[in-house]
Structures are given as structure tokens and as C-alpha cells.
Amino acid sequence: MKKYFTTPIYYVNDIPHIGHAYCTLATDTLVRYWRKKVGKENVFFLTGTDENSQKTVDAAKLAQKPIDQYLNEMAKNWRTTWEQIGIEFDDFVRTTEKRHVKKVQEIFQKIYKKGDIYKGKYTGLYCTGCETFLKESDLDLNGHCPQHKKPPQKIEEENYFFRLSHYGDRLLEIYEKNRGFLQPESRRNEIVSFIKSGLEDISISRETSEFGITLPIDGKHKVYVWFDALINYLSGLPQGEKNEFWDHSCHIIGKDITRFHCVIWPAMLLSAEISPVTEVFAHGFFTIDGQKMSKSLGNVVSPLTLSEKYGNDALRIGLLSSFEFGNDGDFSAANFDNFYRSRLAGGVGNLFNRVIVLVNKFLEGKKPKKLSIENDELRNFEQLFEEKKIKSAIDYFFSVVDSANELLNKEEPWKLAKVDIEAAKNVFAILLQKLEFLTQMAEILLPETYPEMRIMLGDEECTGEAHILFQKTDE
């Protein structure tokens, strides 16, 4: 079995915040599950940066840097951030790379030869913030872009158009044949309804763009950033659509870019006679203490800030446990800190430390004979990951922690060992088996703590030395 996972490619007009980290960590965690299940060589994970946009040009001017220098510095910043917080991707694609430019022009030519690209005049609205052409019906009550809360530009220019209107029926056929093409179900229903309402042809070039990929058929035009960006999923995969991973692809995206990925992208692939992506999962957004992240509010949080204080595993499991993957939710620094103290340091860490200390003290570290216990913990955990219910899987992990702590406190094996060592051995056997289950789950959820858990559990015969898994932090 093969698996190909991708994140969106991120604009480099700013540095990563925890919204970007949430999506990337979620994808990385799903990747870790599948690497454990089917082998690392059977999973390919791609992320990267989206650089061919007007926002990039504006940001470089604001930074008073040449565009190439700015792009190189920002792409390095994004890549380094992901590496620092424990993201293990197989490749990192930049849309200014030669391999990407070559693939974009190749796909454009295929669609052009199919007769699905024509020249026309666009008159309407354009939001530079989200690099999107908008209709009046897309605007909020103030006539602003609903995402950026600013009025869009009114533009009139000669562009090249893609015949998206020709692909409504074939797109609906994809949704009918592959019920899991877009998840969660609520997103699927929205897009199916949108397609059924009728599709219009879309502009795929800009004559006024200062920066971007030149159209192979017209040197005066640059490829529209969204047409260009979507193709990264092919340009970043060795041999593109000819790679066997392509037929097992899953795009993890934010819900705001669902139409691009689930209407325009599959239509582009159909036109180019390439099999569409297998699956798209559109996750929700989170607010910070009930408010949208905003520089003006000063509530934009860097993942590196949390990582440096609490560690990469805490960042990962703390963010992903905030709300169920696919839903909207809220993030609170106070709740995050409490989660670290009570669930990680006081829960997982304390449990491992207590059990190993007690086994070393009363059994001289020698493991009692294993009892015959059903391995339901792992089966249930795996089922939740198969369904991409990441928070539920984390909750299940902590339910095992709680059950082990309850058993420890109820049976009090430190007292039991003084009067009935055989009964105490049975309790320790159950506790050690629960620690084993937790360690196997931690390989996915707490990858940097996992090796330490393994060392504490020792080998088949004896436990290792006890130590603190999660250090206390300053208030």
C-alpha cells in the first residue's frame, strides 16, 4: 500500500504561525501513523512554499530587499521552522524552482492543446490578500473580502481563461463514485451544491503581474498564482503523475481553499488527462481566546515560541487535541499550559515515572510474567487514525493513561507488595502492559518522547531507569 500526503504550500509574505503549524503537524502525524503501518518507504510527504504572487512582491518591497534574496530567506525560514518543530517531510517544493516552472508550463500546454484555454477579457473584482477573483455574491455586507475585510480591486484586463464550465458533470461523477473524495462530509455537501449551481470559466493568467511563471504561449502574461500553485503536488513528486504514489494521494488543506482543490484542481487534471487526486481533507480554523488571529490584535502565536518553552511533542499534541480535526475550534495559551502541566507532566510523565520506580524498588526491575490482555487499546487507536479523528485518538491515548493511574491508585501496589508479592506482580504486569500500549501510540503522537519511554520500559526481562519525561516549566 502506498500513501502520498501533502500540505498546502504556504505564502512567504510572512513567517509561520500556529495556524500553519496546526495543518503541517496534523499531516505529519497522519504520515507517522501510516509510516508505522505500511513502512516509511511506502509513504511520501510533501510540503513547500508558494512564491509566485503579488503578495510576495509587496512583502519584498516592504522589506526593501531584492525579490530573489527575499524569497530565499523566507523559504529557508519556513523550511527551518518545520524542521525545528519536528516535521519530517520527504521533499520541500518551491514554486520558483525550475522543476515546478517546467511542470506548470507542461500542464498548461496539455490543457491548451485540449482546447480548454482561450483568450478573453476579465472585468470584475480581485482580492490581492487571497489572490482570488471574486463575485459580488462573495463579498460581505460591507462589500469587502470576507477573509481580509478589505474592499477588492476593480480590474479590467485581457486574460486567458480555463473552460471550467465544461467539467461540471464530470466533477459530479467523481463525487458520486468516490464518496470519500472530500472530507469531512459537510465540506463535500457544500462543494457538490456549488458545482450543481453551475460553473463559470475562470481566468488563469494576469497581464499585470510583476512576478510569476510566464505563459508558454504568450510572453506578456504570467500564470495566475492558483493555477500555478496547485501543480506543486505534481512538480514536487518525482516523475509527477507517473509516480505510483500519485494514485494514493491525500491533500490536507484549510477549508478556505476547498473550491480551488475540489473544483478547479480536479477539472484541470481531467483536462490534462491526468487521474484526479484520490482524497482531500479540509480542516477547520481556530481562534485565539475566541478571536481571529490578527497582527493588529497582537495575538499571532509562533510555533517556535511554544516549542522552545514546552517542547515539540507538547506543541504537537497540545495543538491537535484542542479540537477535532475537521472542525473549527479555539486555542488558549492558558489552556495549553494547563494541558502540559496536568496531562503531560502530571499525567503521562508521572505515570511512567511512578510505575518504573516501583518495579525497580519492589521487583528489582525484573518484569513479571505478562498477562493475557486483549490488545483493544491499539485496535481502537488505529481505527480512529484510519478515520483521521486525531483529537479522538489523542483522547483515547489519555484514557489509557487515566485507567493506568486509576489502577495504580486503587490497588496501591507499593503497599500490596509488602503483604502479597504475587498479587503485586499481577498489578505491575497490567501497568507495564498499559505503558507498552502507550509507548506504541506515542511513536505517532509523541515522537521525540517515544525513545525515552522505550528506554524506561527496558527489554523483555527488565525495566530501565526512571526519569522525568516532561520537565516543569515556569509559570
C-alpha positions in Angstrom: 0.0 0.0 0.0 1.2 3.5 -0.9 0.3 6.8 0.7 1.0 10.3 -0.6 0.3 13.2 1.8 0.6 16.9 1.1 0.0 20.1 3.0 -0.9 23.4 1.2 2.1 25.3 0.0 2.4 28.5 2.1 2.7 32.1 1.1 6.1 33.5 2.0 4.8 37.1 2.7 5.1 36.3 6.4 6.6 33.8 8.9 4.8 30.7 10.0 2.2 31.0 12.8 0.4 28.2 14.7 -2.4 28.0 12.2 0.2 26.9 9.6 1.8 24.6 12.2 -1.6 23.0 13.0 -2.1 21.9 9.5 1.5 20.8 9.0 1.7 18.9 12.3 -1.6 17.2 11.7 -0.3 16.0 8.3 3.0 14.9 9.8 1.1 13.0 12.5 -1.0 11.2 9.9 2.1 10.4 8.0 3.8 8.9 11.0 0.8 6.6 11.6 1.0 5.3 8.0 4.8 5.0 8.0 4.4 2.8 11.1 1.7 0.8 9.5 2.9 0.3 5.9 6.6 1.2 6.1 8.4 4.5 5.6 9.3 3.7 2.0 5.6 3.4 1.2 4.7 6.9 2.3 5.7 10.2 0.7 5.1 13.6 2.4 5.4 16.9 0.5 5.2 20.5 1.8 6.6 23.8 0.5 6.2 27.4 -0.3 4.0 29.4 -2.7 6.2 32.2 -4.1 4.7 33.5 -7.4 2.3 36.0 -6.0 1.7 39.8 -5.8 1.8 39.4 -2.0 5.4 38.2 -2.3 6.3 41.2 -4.4 4.7 43.6 -2.0 6.4 41.9 1.0 9.8 42.1 -0.6 9.3 45.8 -1.3 8.3 46.4 2.3 11.4 44.6 3.5 13.5 46.6 1.0 15.1 43.5 -0.4 15.6 42.2 -3.9 12.8 39.6 -4.7 15.3 36.7 -5.1 17.0 37.4 -1.8 13.7 37.8 0.0 12.3 34.5 -1.4 15.4 32.6 -0.5 15.4 33.9 3.1 11.7 33.3 3.6 11.7 29.8 2.1 14.6 28.9 4.4 12.7 30.3 7.3 9.7 28.1 6.6 11.7 25.0 5.9 13.8 25.5 9.1 10.8 26.2 11.2 9.2 22.9 10.2 12.4 21.0 10.8 12.8 22.7 14.3 9.3 21.6 15.4 9.8 18.0 14.3 8.2 17.8 10.9 9.7 15.0 8.8 8.8 15.7 5.2 10.2 13.8 2.2 10.5 16.9 0.0 10.0 20.7 0.2 8.9 22.3 -3.1 9.3 26.0 -4.0 7.2 27.3 -6.9 10.2 29.3 -8.2 12.2 26.1 -8.7 12.9 25.0 -12.3 11.2 21.7 -11.8 8.0 23.4 -10.8 8.1 26.0 -13.6 8.7 23.2 -16.1 5.7 21.2 -14.9 3.4 24.2 -14.8 4.2 25.0 -18.5 3.8 21.3 -19.4 0.3 21.1 -17.8 -0.7 24.5 -19.3 0.3 23.2 -22.8 -1.7 20.0 -22.3 -4.8 21.9 -21.4 -4.3 24.5 -24.2 -4.0 21.7 -26.8 -7.2 20.2 -25.4 -8.9 23.4 -26.4 -9.8 24.3 -22.8 -7.9 27.6 -22.7 -8.9 30.7 -24.6 -8.2 34.5 -24.5 -10.9 36.9 -23.2 -11.4 40.0 -21.1 -12.0 39.9 -17.4 -13.9 42.7 -15.8 -14.6 42.3 -12.1 -13.2 42.1 -8.6 -9.8 40.8 -7.3 -8.5 40.4 -3.7 -4.8 40.6 -3.6 -4.8 39.3 0.0 -6.1 35.9 -1.0 -5.1 36.2 -4.7 -8.6 35.4 -5.7 -11.1 36.6 -8.3 -14.4 37.4 -6.5 -18.0 37.9 -7.4 -20.3 40.4 -5.8 -22.1 37.5 -4.0 -18.7 36.5 -2.4 -18.4 39.8 -0.5 -19.6 40.6 3.0 -22.3 43.2 3.8 -19.7 45.9 3.6 -18.6 45.0 0.2 -15.3 43.6 1.5 -13.5 40.3 1.0 -14.9 38.2 3.9 -11.5 36.9 4.8 -9.4 40.0 4.7 -12.1 42.6 5.5 -10.9 44.9 2.7 -12.6 46.1 -0.5 -11.3 44.1 -3.5 -9.8 45.9 -6.5 -11.9 46.5 -9.6 -9.9 45.3 -12.6 -10.4 45.1 -16.3 -7.7 43.2 -18.2 -7.2 40.7 -21.0 -6.6 37.3 -19.6 -6.5 33.6 -20.7 -9.5 31.6 -19.4 -9.9 27.9 -18.5 -13.2 26.2 -19.6 -14.2 25.1 -16.1 -17.8 25.3 -17.2 -17.2 22.1 -19.3 -16.4 20.0 -16.3 -19.4 20.2 -14.0 -20.9 16.8 -14.9 -17.5 15.0 -14.8 -16.8 16.5 -11.4 -20.1 15.4 -10.0 -19.3 11.9 -11.3 -16.1 12.0 -9.2 -18.0 12.8 -6.1 -20.6 10.1 -6.8 -18.1 7.4 -7.5 -15.7 8.3 -4.7 -17.7 9.2 -1.6 -14.5 9.9 0.3 -13.0 12.3 -2.2 -13.7 15.3 0.0 -13.9 15.0 3.8 -15.5 15.9 6.2 -19.0 15.2 4.8 -20.2 18.7 5.4 -17.5 20.1 3.1 -18.4 17.5 0.4 -22.1 18.6 0.5 -21.1 22.3 0.1 -18.9 21.7 -2.9 -21.4 19.3 -4.6 -24.1 22.0 -4.2 -21.7 24.6 -5.6 -21.0 22.5 -8.7 -24.7 21.8 -9.2 -25.4 25.6 -9.2 -23.4 25.9 -12.4 -19.7 26.6 -13.0 -18.2 29.6 -14.9 -14.9 29.7 -16.8 -12.1 31.1 -14.7 -9.2 33.5 -15.5 -5.8 31.7 -15.3 -3.4 34.4 -16.3 -2.6 38.0 -15.3 -1.2 40.5 -17.8 -0.4 43.0 -15.0 1.5 40.6 -12.7 5.1 41.8 -11.8 6.3 38.3 -10.9 5.4 34.7 -11.8 5.7 32.0 -14.4 5.5 33.2 -18.0 2.8 31.6 -20.2 4.4 29.3 -22.8 2.1 30.7 -25.5 2.2 34.4 -24.6 5.3 36.2 -23.0 3.2 39.1 -21.9 1.2 37.1 -19.4 2.0 35.4 -16.1 0.2 32.2 -14.9 -2.4 33.0 -12.3 -1.0 32.1 -8.9 -3.7 29.5 -8.1 -3.3 27.7 -11.4 0.4 27.6 -10.8 0.3 26.7 -7.1 -1.9 23.6 -7.4 0.5 22.0 -9.8 3.1 21.7 -7.0 1.5 18.4 -6.0 2.9 17.0 -9.3 6.1 19.0 -9.6 7.2 18.1 -6.0 6.6 14.4 -6.6 9.4 12.6 -8.5 8.0 11.9 -12.0 4.8 13.5 -11.2 1.6 11.7 -12.2 3.8 8.7 -13.5 4.8 8.1 -9.9 2.9 5.2 -8.3 2.3 7.4 -5.2 0.0 9.7 -7.2 -2.8 7.3 -7.3 -2.8 7.2 -3.5 -2.8 10.9 -2.9 -4.3 12.9 0.0 -4.3 16.7 0.2 -4.6 18.2 3.7 -5.9 21.8 3.4 -7.7 24.5 5.2 -11.4 24.8 4.5 -10.9 28.3 2.9 -9.2 26.8 -0.2 -11.6 23.9 -0.7 -13.0 25.2 -4.0 -9.6 25.5 -5.6 -8.7 22.0 -4.6 -12.0 20.3 -5.1 -13.4 22.1 -8.2 -10.6 23.8 -10.2 -7.8 21.3 -9.5 -9.7 18.1 -10.5 -11.0 19.9 -13.5 -7.5 20.9 -14.6 -6.3 17.3 -14.1 -9.2 15.9 -16.2 -8.4 18.4 -19.0 -4.8 17.4 -18.9 -5.9 13.7 -18.9 -4.3 13.0 -15.5 -6.2 11.0 -12.9 -7.6 13.3 -10.2 -6.3 13.3 -6.7 -7.7 10.5 -4.5 -8.7 12.4 -1.4 -8.9 15.9 0.1 -9.4 16.6 3.8 -10.3 20.2 4.6 -9.8 21.0 8.3 -11.3 23.9 10.2 -9.8 27.1 11.7 -9.2 28.1 15.2 -9.4 31.4 17.0 -7.1 32.6 19.8 -9.1 33.1 23.0 -12.2 33.5 20.9 -10.7 36.0 18.5 -9.4 35.6 15.0 -5.6 35.7 14.7 -4.5 39.2 13.8 -1.3 41.3 13.9 -3.4 44.3 14.9 -4.7 42.4 17.9 -1.2 41.1 18.7 -2.4 37.6 19.2 -0.4 35.8 16.4 1.5 33.0 18.0 4.7 31.5 16.6 5.0 27.7 16.9 8.7 28.2 17.8 7.7 30.2 21.0 5.6 27.2 22.2 8.2 24.7 21.1 11.0 26.4 22.9 9.1 26.6 26.2 7.3 23.2 26.2 9.0 21.1 23.6 8.0 19.8 20.2 5.8 16.9 21.5 3.8 19.2 23.7 3.3 21.6 20.7 2.1 18.8 18.5 -0.3 17.0 20.9 -1.4 20.3 22.6 -2.5 21.9 19.3 -4.0 18.7 17.8 -6.0 18.0 21.0 -7.6 21.5 21.1 -10.5 20.4 18.9 -11.4 17.6 16.5 -9.6 17.6 13.1 -12.0 18.9 10.5 -13.9 21.2 12.9 -13.4 24.8 13.9 -12.1 25.4 17.4 -10.3 27.7 19.8 -6.8 27.9 21.2 -5.9 29.3 24.5 -2.4 29.8 25.9 -3.7 29.3 29.4 -5.4 26.0 28.4 -2.3 24.9 26.6 -0.2 25.5 29.7 -2.7 23.6 31.9 -2.8 20.7 29.4 1.0 20.5 29.6 1.1 20.5 33.4 -1.9 18.2 34.1 -2.0 15.8 31.1 1.6 15.6 30.0 3.8 16.3 33.0 1.3 15.3 35.7 -0.4 12.5 33.6 1.9 10.6 31.2 5.2 11.6 32.7 4.1 11.0 36.3 2.6 7.6 35.4 5.7 6.3 33.7 8.0 7.6 36.5 5.9 6.1 39.3 5.5 2.6 37.7 9.2 2.2 36.8 10.3 3.4 40.2 8.0 0.9 41.9 9.0 -2.0 39.7 12.7 -1.2 40.3 12.1 -1.0 44.0 9.9 -4.0 44.7 10.9 -6.3 41.9 14.5 -5.2 41.4 13.5 -4.1 37.9 12.5 -7.7 36.8 9.4 -7.7 34.7 6.6 -10.1 35.9 5.1 -12.6 33.5 2.8 -10.9 31.0 -0.9 -11.5 31.5 -3.2 -12.3 28.6 -4.8 -8.9 28.0 -6.8 -8.1 24.9 -5.0 -5.5 22.7 -8.1 -3.3 22.4 -6.2 -0.1 23.1 -4.1 -0.3 19.9 -7.0 -1.5 17.7 -9.3 1.3 18.8 -6.5 3.9 18.5 -5.7 2.7 14.9 -9.3 2.8 13.9 -9.5 6.5 14.9 -6.4 7.3 12.8 -7.9 5.5 9.8 -10.8 7.9 10.1 -8.5 10.9 10.6 -10.0 11.6 14.1 -6.8 12.9 15.5 -8.2 14.5 18.6 -10.3 11.4 19.4 -7.1 9.3 19.1 -5.3 11.6 21.5 -8.3 11.4 23.9 -8.1 7.7 23.7 -4.4 7.8 24.5 -5.1 9.8 27.6 -8.0 7.5 28.6 -5.4 4.7 28.8 -3.2 7.0 30.9 -6.2 7.7 33.2 -7.1 4.0 33.5 -3.5 3.1 34.5 -3.4 5.9 37.1 -6.7 4.7 38.5 -5.5 1.2 38.8 -2.3 2.4 40.4 -4.1 4.5 43.0 -6.8 1.8 43.6 -4.5 -1.2 44.1 -1.6 0.7 45.8 1.0 -1.9 44.7 3.6 -0.3 47.0 1.5 -1.5 49.9 0.4 -4.7 48.3 4.0 -5.8 47.6 4.7 -5.9 51.4 2.0 -8.4 52.1 1.3 -10.3 48.8 4.2 -10.0 46.3 2.4 -12.3 43.7 -0.7 -10.1 43.7 1.5 -7.0 43.4 3.3 -8.7 40.4 -0.1 -9.1 38.7 -0.8 -5.4 39.1 2.6 -4.4 37.9 2.1 -6.7 34.8 -1.1 -4.9 33.9 0.5 -1.5 34.4 3.6 -2.4 32.3 1.4 -3.7 29.5 -0.5 -0.4 29.6 2.8 1.5 29.4 3.7 -0.6 26.4 0.5 0.3 24.7 1.0 4.0 25.5 4.6 3.8 24.1 3.4 2.3 20.8 0.8 5.1 20.5 3.5 7.7 21.5 5.6 6.7 18.5 2.9 8.7 16.5 1.7 11.3 19.0 4.9 12.0 21.0 7.7 11.0 18.6 10.5 12.8 20.5 9.4 11.4 23.9 8.9 7.9 22.4 12.6 6.8 22.6 12.8 7.9 26.3 9.7 5.8 27.0 11.3 2.8 25.3 14.5 3.2 27.4 12.4 3.4 30.6 10.5 0.2 29.6 13.8 -1.6 29.1 13.9 -5.0 27.4 11.9 -8.2 27.7 13.4 -9.1 31.1 14.0 -5.8 33.0 12.9 -2.2 33.1 15.3 0.7 32.6 15.9 3.6 34.9 13.1 6.1 35.8 13.5 9.7 34.8 11.3 12.8 34.1 9.7 12.8 30.7 8.2 16.3 30.8 10.1 19.0 32.7 8.3 21.6 34.8 8.0 25.0 33.2 7.9 28.5 34.6 4.5 29.9 35.3 
